[in-house]
Amino acid sequence: ASKYGMALLATLSPLAFPSTCSSTVAPRKSTYVIGGWLPSTPQATIDTISPLVESYLNRELSLKFDPPITFKFIAVDFDASTYADSMIKADTMDFLYSYTGRLGCVEAEFGWPPLVTQRAYINGLSTGAQGGIMYSLLSNTAIQNLTDLKGKRIGVGVVLSTNSYHLGFQLLNQHGINLYTDIAQLIFYGNEYNDQVRDIQQGKIDVGMTASSWLYVNHPNDISTFRVLNAQHINFEAEQFPFLTSTDLAPQFGISVSPTVPLEVKEAVADALLRINRSNPEAVKMSIAGFESPVSFFKVRNMLQYMGLLEVSMDGLSGGKCTQAFEDLLHTIVCPDGYVRQSEEVMEHQCKMDCLP
């Protein structure tokens, strides 16, 4: 062969390289951990959700794999020792059941996509949406509509709660009211919504924010004593939301999944959850009608970013960083342009000067 032919043969000869690409999906585990949170105690959360995980999923799926797999439930996000983010980083949790704001955060920060969205079952009504209501005492004639909230004392829920904080924050901003600059006091009640109702009834705060259905379920006899601000009936995903809401709507609680879980496990879990209905005792225990295909968290992530609870990369594509659920509340507040966050000492002094709790 000519020297040119030899050169061509050399060019076409196979080149040997070690493996340069590794899978991001781990080998199938023998046990998958599902973490979950409810606005309750850790033990009540375990009692409510563990039957779905440790009875239903194990019954439906355990023997479908060879070797068999099992599912375990743990309560998360009740304190720093049960913080879901730490478990995600340590790869000791595979699925997360939680509220939309939390799931939006783990999607943005860790790339955990939604697997299914819950359909709640409330007072005999099924819905895959949630909204927030803003309510005051009917006898408080100083508050008739949203524009009356400037200079008032407002109680909200959890800092990462979609229905008792984010949706209301967004609504008030649309009406020219910023919760950090335009009101007398912002009070975070966490999960203690009964305390919020009590404080409104006793005149300690002027307005409360909570889930649209919460008052109807927990204080049905008090509904007639409250005024729901900006009350409306609206649709979500082409379905009418069955409760009055003050705010826009967002997806219900749901389950997100680690990207390292093998596809066949993800699909099996999703299929099993989509088969749940009110005939399953596990659904009755959780007060749900079942699950549906996941609804996008795009709107939720936009709200988190708007409020400063989610910081995204400069390109807006390569992930983000959410406010940690157990940070000091003061440090979760992001002031609008032209304002600076005051120190805790200054804020406490101002509350005393204004005779606020």
HELIX and SHEET records of a PDB file:
HELIX    1   1 LYS A    3  LEU A   12  1                                  10    
HELIX    2   2 PRO A   42  SER A   50  1                                   9    
HELIX    3   3 PRO A   51  LEU A   57  3                                   7    
HELIX    4   4 ASN A   58  LEU A   61  1                                   4    
HELIX    5   5 SER A   62  LYS A   64  5                                   3    
HELIX    6   6 ALA A   80  THR A   82  5                                   3    
HELIX    7   7 ALA A   84  ALA A   90  1                                   7    
HELIX    8   8 THR A  100  PHE A  110  1                                  11    
HELIX    9   9 LEU A  146  LEU A  149  5                                   4    
HELIX   10  10 THR A  162  HIS A  166  3                                   5    
HELIX   11  11 LEU A  167  GLN A  174  1                                   8    
HELIX   12  12 TYR A  193  GLN A  201  1                                   9    
HELIX   13  13 TRP A  214  ASN A  218  1                                   5    
HELIX   14  14 ILE A  223  THR A  225  5                                   3    
HELIX   15  15 LEU A  263  LEU A  274  1                                  12    
HELIX   16  16 PRO A  281  MET A  286  1                                   6    
HELIX   17  17 PHE A  298  TYR A  306  1                                   9    
HELIX   18  18 LEU A  329  THR A  332  5                                   4    
HELIX   19  19 GLU A  344  MET A  353  1                                  10    
SHEET    1   A 6 THR A  70  ALA A  75  0                                        
SHEET    2   A 6 THR A  31  GLY A  36  1                                        
SHEET    3   A 6 PHE A  95  SER A  98  1                                        
SHEET    4   A 6 GLY A 254  VAL A 257 -1                                        
SHEET    5   A 6 PRO A 114  ILE A 122 -1                                        
SHEET    6   A 6 LEU A 125  THR A 127 -1                                        
SHEET    1   B 6 THR A  70  ALA A  75  0                                        
SHEET    2   B 6 THR A  31  GLY A  36  1                                        
SHEET    3   B 6 PHE A  95  SER A  98  1                                        
SHEET    4   B 6 GLY A 254  VAL A 257 -1                                        
SHEET    5   B 6 PRO A 114  ILE A 122 -1                                        
SHEET    6   B 6 ILE A 288  GLU A 292 -1                                        
SHEET    1   C 2 ALA A 129  GLN A 130  0                                        
SHEET    2   C 2 ALA A 250  PRO A 251 -1                                        
SHEET    1   D 5 GLN A 185  PHE A 188  0                                        
SHEET    2   D 5 ARG A 153  VAL A 156  1                                        
SHEET    3   D 5 VAL A 207  ALA A 211  1                                        
SHEET    4   D 5 GLY A 132  LEU A 137 -1                                        
SHEET    5   D 5 PHE A 226  LEU A 229 -1                                        
SHEET    1   E 2 ASN A 235  PHE A 236  0                                        
SHEET    2   E 2 GLU A 239  GLN A 240 -1                                        
SHEET    1   F 2 LEU A 310  VAL A 312  0                                        
SHEET    2   F 2 GLY A 320  CYS A 322 -1                                        
END                                                                             
